[in-house]
Amino acid sequence: MASVLQNLGSTIATLAPTVAGMFGGPLASMGVSEIEKIFGLTPAAGSTVDARAAAVSAALASATPDQIIAMKQADDALKAKFADAGVILAQTDVQDRASARQMNSSTKDSTPKILTYLIALACAAVAVMIVGGYSNALKDPVTAATVGTIVGYLFSELKAATAFWFGGNSSTDQQAALLSKAMDTTPPQ
């Protein structure tokens, strides 16, 4: 059974896909707030996100053309805000990595090398144990889920360590952005 929030999201998905996408996650309240502003709704103190979404759905049923245009503009503004935040985060990541490399080359500290070797050895050991069937922990589903999380974390750290030494690779993020752009069904203006 679909929740009020999911129904609202699917209702406005074609008009405001960025706002509608927020309804499925931790930014649901922010998405509902954006639509409430457009319709001049003020939520009651202590009201739940679902109750607020129901009020927005009722207002949406009698939306004026100006309100529909305002929804599209709010969606475009949110999309730009998220894009700007992504650029800022990417620049910070590059600066952080460059600073760490500079510190490493100036201090000649061996700690980053040792940590990289330890992480690489741990990943190799875990891979051998899993592929070779040496681990009984994977037979229990609950334990296997925990082990899977730890293995994922370990390999993520190996990726970060190798990015420190050999440079980061943002091609995966770029591919995801290109796929998202290709799947965007919003008609050009």
N, C-alpha and C positions, 0 to 999 in steps of 0.2 A: 504494500500500500504506500503510495507516494505521500510525502509530507506536504504541508502547505508551502513550505519553502521551495521544495522541488517543483511543485506545480507553478509557482510564481516564476521560478527560474526558466522553466520551459516556455512559459507564456511570453516572457520578454527576451528570450534568447536571440531571436532574429533581429530585434530592434537594438538591443544593448547587450551584445555577447560578453563584454568584459564584466559588466555588472552581474549578469546572469551566472557567469562562471564563479563569481565570488560566493554564490549561494550554496555551493557544494562543499565549502571548507571553512577554515577558521575566520575568514573575512566576511562571513554571511551578514553579520550585524552591520558592517560598513556598507555592504551592497544595499541592504534594506534602507539604511540611513540616506543614501544617495537618492533613492526613489522617493522616500518620505519628503525630502526637501522639495522635490519637484511638485509634489501634490499638496504641499503645505500641511502635511500631517505632523502632529506632535504626539509621540508615544506617551502613554500613561506611565507613571512611575512604576517600576518593577515589572513592566510587561515583558513577556518572553519574545524572542525573535520570531517564533511561529505566529504569535498573536499580532505582532507588528506586520508580518508578511500577509496575514489575512486582511488587515486593514488596507494595505497597499493593493492587494488583489481587488478588493471592492472598489477602491478609487480608480484603479486601472480600467475597470469595466466601463467607466464613464469619462475616459480621458479625452481631453480636447486636442486638436491638432498642435497647438502650441506646447502642450505638455509632452506630446510624443516627440516633437522636435527637441525639447529640452532634455528628454531621456537620451536621445542620440548624442547630443552635445555633452552631456555628463559622462556618457560612455567613452567618447573620444578623449575627454579630459583625463579620465582615469587611465586609459590606455597610454596616454602620453606621460602621465605621472609615473606609472610602473616602468615604462621604457627608460625614463630619466634615472630612476632608482637603480635599474639594472646596469646602466652605463657607469654610474657612480660606484657601484659595488665592484664592477670589473676593473675600474681604474685603481681602486683601493687594493684589490688583490695583486695586481701587477706591481704596484709600489711596495707593498709588503714583501713580496718575493724578492724584489731588487734590493731592498734594504737588508734582508736576511743574507743574501749572497754577498753584499758588500761587507757586512759584519764578519761573515765567515772568512772572506779573503784577507781582511785586515787583521784579524786576531789569530788566524791559523789554528783555530780550535778543532780538535778531532771529534768532538761530540756529535756533530751532524753526520759524519761518516760512520761512526760506530752505530748510531741509531738507525741509519739507513741499512747497514749490513744486518743488524738484528731484525729489523722488520722484514727484509728480503728473506732471511733464513727462516723466520717464523712462517712466512707465506709458503715457502717451498715445503717446509715440514708439514704444514696443514694440508697442502695439496697432495702430498704423497700419502698422508694418512687417509684422506677421503677417497682418493682414486684407488689406492691399494686395498681399501676395505679394512684398514687396521683400527677403525674407530667403531666401537659398539654404541656410542652415543647417538648415532644417526638412526638407530632402529626405533627409538621412542619418538613419536611425533613432536611432543612438547620440547624435549631436549634437542631434537633436530632443529626446531625453529630457533632456539636460543643459540645453538652452535652456528647456524646459518647467519644469524645477525652478527655474531662475533667475527665470523670469517669475512663477511661483507665489510665490516669496519676495518679489519686488518688489511684487506686488499685496497680499501680506500686510502688508508694511511700509506701504503706502498706507492700508490699513484701520486700522492702528495709529495712523498720523498723523492721519487724519480723526477717529478716536475721541478723540484728545487734544484736538482743537479743538471737536468737536461732541458729545462724550459717547460713552461706549461703548454697545454694543448687545448685551445678553446674550440676546436673544430666540432666537437660533439654538441656544445652549446649552440654553435652557429647552425649546425644541421637541424637541431630541434627548432630553432627560430625560423629557418627556411621552410621546414615542413608545416609549422604552424601557419606561416604566411600563405603557403600554397593551399592549405585547407580552409582558409578564411573565405566564407561565402558571402561576406558583406559586399554589396554591389558598389563599384567605384562611384565617387560623387563628381 
